[in-house]
Amino acid sequence: MPSNHTADLFAEAELRQAPRTEPLGPQACVLRGFALPWVERLLPGLRGVLRAAPFRQMVTPGGFTMSVGLSSCGQLGWTTDRDGYRYTAVDPQSGQPWPAMPEAFRELARAAATQAGFAGFEPDACLINHYVPGARMSLHQDKDERDYGAPIVSVSLGLPAVFQLGGQQRSERPLRVPLQHGDVVVWGGVDRLRYHGVLPLKDGMHPLLGPRRINLTFRQAG
């Protein structure tokens, strides 16, 4: 295994022993390494979801094809096309309900939300984003949920990325937050509608997931 992969594994082992919380705002934080104890259970669940609902490149209402591949699981899934952004109970690609959310996903989301000060979080949707080198997510707000009272819980797996967390206005300069495999970002309350995004993913090779980043984003959408 290349030396940089070995270094990554040592870093992850250290985070397993000493997870830490880094504040990003009054009600926003990064839980460093928080997801690592769940990874062995997350990956089989992820594979099962993707067999039923493979990644696809969605088109925005403006006609732009997203560089990030998307899928969903849970009672609701997020989709976009020429008709707009929305949650649906059915995968428009297959005509079938979105795959059930794996229990390990749900456990991790609840635990991370509680750790960040949002006890009682019950996600009904998990958006799964697939980044390859060069893929990015532009600054946006999560506004398609019915109730903004619940937080967003975002889990990073695979290649490192730079998460951007801005303010309530798009014009505010965002924080740049490096994220590693196993990090979890949680934001809610007064920080719930902050703009956020991901800078273009850099080339790399993760020892478990290869040349990609997977992002699990949990919401209470319905």
N, C-alpha and C positions, 0 to 999 in steps of 0.2 A: 504493500500500500504506500502511495506517495507520502512524503514526510508531512505535507500540509494536512493530509487527511488524518494522520496520527495526531497532530497537534489539535485538530478539531475534536477528536475523540477524547483526548485528555481534558480539553476545556469543558466538554459536556459532562465528563465524570466529576469535575470539580463543582459544576453548577448543580448536579444532583445532590451534592452534600451541603451546598450553601446557597439555595435560591435567595434572591433578594428583590426588594421592591424599589423601583425608581419612579418618583412622582414626575408627571408631565403636566400637571395642572391640579386644581382643587379636587377634581373627581376623575382624574385620568392618571394611569400609571403603566409601567412595564413591569411584569413579573418575570424576572430573568430565570430561564431554565425551568419554569414551573411545569411545562408540559412533558418534560423528559420522562418522568415515571410512567406516563401513559403511552409512550410511543409504541411499545411492542403490541399494545392492544389497538391503537389507532390505525396502524397501517393495514391489518387484515380487514378492518371495518371499511376503510377507505377503498380498498380494492373491490369489495363487494358492492359498494355504492356505485363505483365507476363502471362496473360491468352492466348495471341496469341503466345508468344515466351517464354516458361518456362525456368527457369535456367537449365543448363546442365553442366556436368563435361567434359571439353574438354581435348583432348590429344595433347601434344606437338609433334613437329617433331621427337624428340628423344624417344617418346613412354611413356613419363611421364604423368600420369593423374593429372590434376591440382586440388588442394584442394579447390579452390575457384570456386563456381558456376558462370556461365556467361550467360548473355543475351545481347541484343542490341535493340536500336530503332533509327529511323532516316532513311535517304536515304541509309546509309551504316551501316553494322554491322561487328564487328571483329570476326574472327574465326581462329582456329588452328586445325591442324590434321597432319597426317604423311607427307602431301604434303607441309607443311609450314604455316607461319603466313600470314594473308592477310585480306583485307576488301572485303565484298561481298554485292551486292544489294539484295540478296535472302538468307533467313535463310536456311542453308543446312539441318536442321532437319525437317522443314515443307515443303520446296520447295516453300514457299510464300515469298513475300517481307517482310522485317523487319517491325514491327509496326511503324506507324508514331510517330515522337517525340512529346509528349504532349507540348502544348504551355507554360505551367508553367515551364517545363524543359528548354525550349529555352530562356524564359525571364530571369530565374535565371542565366543561363550560360552567357548571354550577359551582365547582370548587374555586375556579379562578375568579368568578364574580364575587363570591363570598369573601375571598382573600382581599379583593379590591374594595370591599365595603358595600357590596350590592347583594345581600342575602336574599334568598327567595327567587332568584332568577330561574325562569323556566323557558328555555329556548324552544321555539316551534319551527325554526328554520336554521339551516346551516348552509351558507354559501361556500362553495369550494372553488378557489381560484388557482389556476395553474400558470406559473410564470416560467418562461424559458429566457435565456440571455437576450436582452434587448426589450423584453416586455415590461410595461409600466402601467400604472394606474394614475390617471390625472386627479388633481385635487377635486373633491366632491363632498357633499354632505349625504348622510344616510337619512333620507326623508320619506321613504316609501312605507315605513312601518306605521301602523295605526296609532300607537301609543309611544311617545318618546320617554316614558317613565323608566323603561328597562334599559340597561347598558348594552353596548356592543362588546363582544369578547372575540378577539382576533388572535389566532394561534399560528405561529410560523414554524414550518417544517422544511428541511432541505437547505438550499443555498442561502447565504446571508443576503439581506436586503436593507435598503435605507427607507424607513417609513417617514412620511412627512405628516406632521400634525400642526395644522394652522389654527386660526381663530374662527370667530363666528362670521367673518367676512372673507371672501376669497382674496381680497387685496392684502390681508395681513400676512406677514412673512412667517412661513411655517418653521417649526422645529424640525431638525433632521435627526432621526433616532435610528442608529444601527440596530438591526435585529438579527439574532442567530437562531439556529435550529433549537426549538423548544421554548423560545420566548413567547410570552402572551401579553398583548396590549389590551387594556380594559378602559373604556371611557363611557361616562354616563352623567346623569345629573346636570349640573351647570355646563359641563363639557360635552354633552351628548351631541350637539349639532356643530361641533368644530369641523372645519374642512380637513380632509386627510387624503393621502395618496401614497404611492410607492414610486421611487425613482427607477429608471431603467435597470433591470437586473444585470449584474456583471457575469462574465463567463466564470465557470467553476465546475467542480465535481464534488458532490456530497457523497460520503461513504455509504449512506443508506438510500438516498433518493436520486443520485446521479446528477445530471446537469439541469436541475430544476428546483423551483421553490413551490411548495404547496401551502396555501393559506386557508385555514378553516375559520370562517367568520360566523359567529352565532348571534342570532337576533330573536327577539320576541316580536314577531311581525303581525300576527293576527289579533 
